[in-house]
Amino acid sequence: MRISRSIWFKTIVAGAMTAGLIGLTAAADAENYAGTAYVAGMGGHFAKAVFKIDPRAETPIIIGELDKIDVGDGETHPIHDARIDNKDRNTIYWATYKPDSAAKNSYHYGKTNLKTGKVAVDKTFPVPAGILSTKAGYCASAQTPNYFMPISMNKPGYLTVIAKKDMSVKHNILFEGTGADIKKGYKYMHGTNSPDMKEVLLTVNEADVAQNNKELGEGVGKMHMFALDAKSLEQGKVKVLRKGIADGNAKKTISFRQYYSPDGKLIANATGDILFVVDAKTLKVLDAQAMPKLEENHDAIFTPDGKYVVATSRTKAILPGCEDPANPKDGEWRMDGQLKLYDVAAKKFIGKPTSTCLRCHDEMLGTGDDAPHAILCGIDVNWAKAAKAAKKK
């Protein structure tokens, strides 16, 4: 009997990843890492995955417990980004990907208590004047000690400065004419903060249509990067510290989310068909790791020691009866959200990916013709060792 969609993900999935749990014992003496990942989804929730990493295992990311934390439903609160507070690791900030028609076409933004799973603040923010396209909304974010800064993929894109203390909007920053623009049309804007929170990286995808055209067009394969002064952004101003460009593939390479390494020296940038590793000081590309054909990279976060990157992937899971698994047709695949591990020193992905989405969707919703795709997006992690160290302090 199928569980109704309103309650399908209320409980922790019993028996999820059984093979992975067996692997936990084998990995006990291995160089491993543990944490809880929060992965944003279009269904209006964060997938909550308690995991360990054993880089030597066949499937290095081992999920032992899988649950979800609701923000709202998929119609009013689809989310693409996860941003845990730098000090209060029980608080996660979010902003929605689509405007809510029932709320005067405004975007929702707020914060959730990870300990209770309850939404602590839910406010709305109207679309700023002069925006040509709202097909894609908030999809990335940065933060400083006192501000949460969600970044919109609207056209033109913008960064919103929100005070953490009362969740009030202080500034709405558009970048045209500030030096952090490319004087060409672009498709999607993203960004993140450095570990010391002194700078914010902004990534902009050059497109094949003019910026005054409301259509988004196609990416030409150029990711423009701007390192911005965070203090200036807090004041509603733009100060460019340095610039860079990463070359990719037309129509396929589109910058999504990214993270700095814990020491601030590297940037792992998820761009769909490529995982870029960038020198944070020079903004020069150090590695451009191609993703497999049926996978699309949407976020990339370093382990605490900077040796590995946990990457999120939208992966086409092949259904039984597919005639050509390398080139599946519509109806022959379902979208799965997966995590996979990249070795920074070896400059390659290692082992097999781990499902964080479709396994639970299938168990709770079934696998019939009306079974939905599982569309994951951004990730943030509470690392177990870091949490223990914080408690000791």
BELBELWO-V308373 format. One record per residue. N is the residue number from 1. RES is the residue in three letters. SS is DSSP state (H for helix, E for strand, - for the rest). PSI is psi in whole degrees, 0 to 359 (none if undefined). OMEGA is omega in radians with two decimals (NA if undefined). Layout:
# BELBELWO-V308373
n:res:ss:psi:omega
N:RES:SS:PSI:OMEGA
N:RES:SS:PSI:OMEGA
This chain:
# BELBELWO-V308373
n:res:ss:psi:omega
1:MET:-:133:-3.11
2:ARG:-:142:3.12
3:ILE:-:142:-3.13
4:SER:-:149:-3.07
5:ARG:-:339:-3.13
6:SER:-:339:-3.11
7:ILE:-:7:-2.95
8:TRP:-:334:-3.02
9:PHE:-:30:-3.06
10:LYS:-:340:-3.08
11:THR:-:158:3.06
12:ILE:-:137:-3.05
13:VAL:-:111:-3.14
14:ALA:-:133:3.09
15:GLY:-:9:-3.13
16:ALA:-:139:3.06
17:MET:-:49:-3.10
18:THR:H:315:3.14
19:ALA:H:323:3.12
20:GLY:H:322:3.13
21:LEU:H:321:3.08
22:ILE:H:323:-3.14
23:GLY:H:339:3.13
24:LEU:H:319:3.14
25:THR:H:317:-3.13
26:ALA:H:334:-3.08
27:ALA:-:5:-3.01
28:ALA:-:323:-3.10
29:ASP:-:4:-3.09
30:ALA:-:164:3.03
31:GLU:-:101:-3.07
32:ASN:E:171:-3.09
33:TYR:E:150:-3.13
34:ALA:E:152:3.12
35:GLY:E:183:3.05
36:THR:E:119:-3.14
37:ALA:E:140:3.05
38:TYR:E:115:-3.03
39:VAL:E:122:-3.08
40:ALA:E:144:-3.12
41:GLY:E:155:-3.14
42:MET:-:347:-3.13
43:GLY:-:7:3.12
44:GLY:-:29:3.12
45:HIS:E:163:2.96
46:PHE:E:129:2.91
47:ALA:E:132:-3.14
48:LYS:E:111:-3.06
49:ALA:E:114:3.04
50:VAL:E:124:-2.95
51:PHE:E:165:2.93
52:LYS:E:157:3.11
53:ILE:E:128:2.97
54:ASP:E:100:-3.05
55:PRO:-:341:-3.11
56:ARG:-:353:-3.10
57:ALA:-:158:3.11
58:GLU:-:319:3.01
59:THR:-:95:-2.94
60:PRO:-:333:3.12
61:ILE:E:113:-2.99
62:ILE:E:114:-3.11
63:ILE:E:125:3.14
64:GLY:E:339:-3.11
65:GLU:E:134:-3.08
66:LEU:E:129:-3.10
67:ASP:E:190:3.02
68:LYS:E:157:3.07
69:ILE:E:117:-3.09
70:ASP:E:139:2.97
71:VAL:-:319:3.11
72:GLY:-:199:3.09
73:ASP:-:172:-3.07
74:GLY:-:341:3.14
75:GLU:-:321:-3.06
76:THR:-:335:-3.02
77:HIS:-:47:3.02
78:PRO:-:134:-3.08
79:ILE:E:148:-3.13
80:HIS:-:352:-2.96
81:ASP:-:144:3.07
82:ALA:-:130:-3.13
83:ARG:E:102:3.12
84:ILE:E:139:-3.12
85:ASP:-:141:-3.06
86:ASN:-:334:-3.14
87:LYS:-:309:3.14
88:ASP:-:94:-3.05
89:ARG:-:3:3.02
90:ASN:-:4:3.12
91:THR:E:128:3.08
92:ILE:E:133:3.14
93:TYR:E:153:3.14
94:TRP:E:160:3.03
95:ALA:E:147:-2.95
96:THR:E:157:-3.06
97:TYR:-:336:-3.13
98:LYS:-:145:3.04
99:PRO:-:149:-3.10
100:ASP:E:115:-3.11
101:SER:H:330:3.14
102:ALA:H:350:3.13
103:ALA:H:44:3.11
104:LYS:-:38:3.12
105:ASN:-:39:3.09
106:SER:E:156:3.04
107:TYR:E:144:3.01
108:HIS:E:146:2.96
109:TYR:E:156:-3.12
110:GLY:E:202:3.12
111:LYS:E:155:-3.08
112:THR:E:143:3.07
113:ASN:E:112:-3.08
114:LEU:-:335:3.14
115:LYS:-:318:-3.11
116:THR:-:340:-3.08
117:GLY:-:8:-3.08
118:LYS:E:146:3.05
119:VAL:E:123:-3.11
120:ALA:E:324:3.14
121:VAL:E:135:3.05
122:ASP:E:106:3.14
123:LYS:E:169:3.10
124:THR:E:153:-3.11
125:PHE:E:119:-3.11
126:PRO:-:154:3.08
127:VAL:-:127:-3.12
128:PRO:-:158:3.09
129:ALA:-:145:3.07
130:GLY:-:2:3.13
131:ILE:-:127:-3.06
132:LEU:-:327:-3.08
133:SER:E:131:3.08
134:THR:-:25:-3.13
135:LYS:-:329:3.13
136:ALA:-:129:-3.04
137:GLY:-:226:-3.08
138:TYR:E:128:-3.03
139:CYS:E:355:3.13
140:ALA:E:175:3.12
141:SER:E:162:3.00
142:ALA:E:173:3.03
143:GLN:E:156:2.94
144:THR:-:177:-3.12
145:PRO:-:328:-3.05
146:ASN:-:356:-3.05
147:TYR:E:144:2.97
148:PHE:E:133:-3.02
149:MET:E:81:3.07
150:PRO:E:148:-3.06
151:ILE:E:129:-3.02
152:SER:E:144:3.04
153:MET:-:9:3.04
154:ASN:-:168:3.04
155:LYS:E:115:-0.08
156:PRO:-:159:-3.14
157:GLY:-:162:-3.14
158:TYR:E:162:3.09
159:LEU:E:132:-3.14
160:THR:E:130:-3.14
161:VAL:E:118:-3.06
162:ILE:E:128:3.12
163:ALA:E:128:-3.13
164:LYS:-:326:-3.00
165:LYS:-:325:-3.14
166:ASP:-:5:3.11
167:MET:-:35:3.08
168:SER:-:145:3.12
169:VAL:E:126:-3.12
170:LYS:E:320:-3.11
171:HIS:E:156:3.02
172:ASN:E:110:-2.94
173:ILE:E:118:2.94
174:LEU:E:152:-2.94
175:PHE:-:357:3.11
176:GLU:-:128:3.10
177:GLY:-:12:-3.08
178:THR:-:353:-3.02
179:GLY:-:344:3.06
180:ALA:-:39:3.11
181:ASP:-:165:-3.06
182:ILE:-:4:3.10
183:LYS:-:25:3.06
184:LYS:-:169:3.07
185:GLY:-:149:3.10
186:TYR:E:155:-3.14
187:LYS:E:104:3.06
188:TYR:E:137:3.09
189:MET:E:137:3.12
190:HIS:E:180:3.09
191:GLY:E:174:3.10
192:THR:E:172:3.12
193:ASN:E:156:3.02
194:SER:-:161:-3.13
195:PRO:-:326:3.12
196:ASP:-:358:3.08
197:MET:-:22:3.11
198:LYS:-:343:3.12
199:GLU:E:159:3.08
200:VAL:E:126:3.07
201:LEU:E:128:3.07
202:LEU:E:130:3.09
203:THR:E:136:-3.07
204:VAL:E:130:-3.12
205:ASN:E:115:3.10
206:GLU:E:139:-3.09
207:ALA:E:173:-3.06
208:ASP:-:13:3.06
209:VAL:-:155:-3.10
210:ALA:-:157:-3.08
211:GLN:-:339:3.11
212:ASN:-:4:3.07
213:ASN:-:127:-3.08
214:LYS:-:342:3.08
215:GLU:-:146:-3.10
216:LEU:-:332:-3.13
217:GLY:-:199:3.12
218:GLU:-:147:3.06
219:GLY:E:145:-3.14
220:VAL:E:0:3.11
221:GLY:E:18:3.10
222:LYS:E:121:3.07
223:MET:E:114:3.10
224:HIS:E:133:-3.11
225:MET:E:136:3.12
226:PHE:E:121:3.02
227:ALA:E:119:-3.05
228:LEU:E:150:3.10
229:ASP:E:121:-3.04
230:ALA:H:322:-3.14
231:LYS:H:322:3.12
232:SER:H:318:3.12
233:LEU:H:322:3.10
234:GLU:H:330:-3.13
235:GLN:-:5:3.14
236:GLY:-:16:-3.11
237:LYS:-:164:-3.12
238:VAL:-:123:3.06
239:LYS:-:114:-3.11
240:VAL:E:126:3.13
241:LEU:E:321:3.11
242:ARG:E:164:-3.08
243:LYS:E:159:3.06
244:GLY:E:166:3.12
245:ILE:E:137:3.02
246:ALA:E:129:-3.13
247:ASP:E:135:3.10
248:GLY:-:220:-3.06
249:ASN:-:132:3.13
250:ALA:-:138:3.09
251:LYS:-:347:-3.07
252:LYS:-:321:-3.09
253:THR:E:106:3.14
254:ILE:-:118:-3.13
255:SER:-:128:3.01
256:PHE:-:238:-3.07
257:ARG:-:169:-3.09
258:GLN:E:162:3.05
259:TYR:E:148:2.92
260:TYR:E:154:2.97
261:SER:-:157:-3.10
262:PRO:-:330:3.11
263:ASP:-:0:3.08
264:GLY:-:7:-3.05
265:LYS:-:333:-3.08
266:LEU:E:160:3.02
267:ILE:E:127:3.01
268:ALA:E:119:-3.01
269:ASN:E:118:3.14
270:ALA:E:121:-3.08
271:THR:-:42:3.09
272:GLY:E:270:-3.08
273:ASP:-:358:-3.12
274:ILE:E:138:2.89
275:LEU:E:113:3.10
276:PHE:E:139:2.90
277:VAL:E:123:-2.97
278:VAL:E:141:3.01
279:ASP:E:118:-3.04
280:ALA:-:330:-3.10
281:LYS:-:320:-3.07
282:THR:-:344:-3.03
283:LEU:-:33:3.05
284:LYS:-:142:-3.13
285:VAL:E:129:3.10
286:LEU:E:329:3.09
287:ASP:E:142:3.06
288:ALA:E:93:-3.04
289:GLN:E:114:-3.11
290:ALA:E:138:3.07
291:MET:-:151:3.03
292:PRO:-:156:-2.99
293:LYS:-:321:-3.04
294:LEU:-:11:-3.12
295:GLU:E:147:3.12
296:GLU:E:117:-3.06
297:ASN:E:127:-3.08
298:HIS:E:346:3.05
299:ASP:E:163:-3.09
300:ALA:E:116:-3.09
301:ILE:E:136:-3.11
302:PHE:E:151:2.93
303:THR:-:163:-3.05
304:PRO:-:333:3.13
305:ASP:-:359:3.10
306:GLY:-:7:-3.09
307:LYS:-:335:-3.08
308:TYR:E:162:3.06
309:VAL:E:128:3.01
310:VAL:E:117:-3.08
311:ALA:E:138:3.04
312:THR:E:144:-3.08
313:SER:E:131:2.90
314:ARG:E:114:-3.01
315:THR:E:133:3.07
316:LYS:E:107:3.11
317:ALA:E:122:-3.05
318:ILE:E:134:3.13
319:LEU:-:155:3.09
320:PRO:-:141:3.12
321:GLY:-:357:3.11
322:CYS:-:128:-3.07
323:GLU:-:322:-3.11
324:ASP:-:92:-3.08
325:PRO:H:336:3.12
326:ALA:H:340:-3.14
327:ASN:H:66:-3.08
328:PRO:-:144:3.08
329:LYS:-:165:3.05
330:ASP:-:136:-3.10
331:GLY:-:350:3.13
332:GLU:-:6:3.14
333:TRP:E:159:2.99
334:ARG:E:145:-3.13
335:MET:E:131:3.06
336:ASP:E:149:3.00
337:GLY:E:123:-3.06
338:GLN:E:159:3.00
339:LEU:E:139:3.09
340:LYS:E:162:-2.98
341:LEU:E:130:3.11
342:TYR:E:132:3.11
343:ASP:E:115:-3.03
344:VAL:-:314:-3.10
345:ALA:-:319:-3.13
346:ALA:-:345:-3.12
347:LYS:-:52:3.11
348:LYS:E:157:3.00
349:PHE:E:145:-3.13
350:ILE:E:145:3.07
351:GLY:E:189:-3.12
352:LYS:E:151:3.10
353:PRO:E:163:-3.14
354:THR:E:131:3.11
355:SER:E:133:3.02
356:THR:-:355:-2.99
357:CYS:-:298:-2.95
358:LEU:H:327:3.14
359:ARG:H:318:3.13
360:CYS:H:321:3.09
361:HIS:H:315:-3.11
362:ASP:H:319:-3.11
363:GLU:H:323:-3.05
364:MET:H:332:-3.07
365:LEU:H:350:-3.10
366:GLY:-:180:-3.06
367:THR:-:24:-3.12
368:GLY:-:183:-3.10
369:ASP:-:334:-3.11
370:ASP:-:7:3.13
371:ALA:-:131:-3.05
372:PRO:-:160:2.96
373:HIS:-:158:3.08
374:ALA:-:104:-3.00
375:ILE:-:101:3.12
376:LEU:E:165:-3.13
377:CYS:E:250:-3.03
378:GLY:E:163:-3.09
379:ILE:E:147:2.86
380:ASP:E:157:-2.98
381:VAL:E:137:2.88
382:ASN:E:106:-3.12
383:TRP:E:134:-3.03
384:ALA:H:315:-3.11
385:LYS:H:321:3.13
386:ALA:H:321:-3.14
387:ALA:H:319:3.12
388:LYS:H:319:3.14
389:ALA:H:321:3.14
390:ALA:H:322:-3.13
391:LYS:H:324:3.13
392:LYS:H:327:3.11
393:LYS:-:none:NA
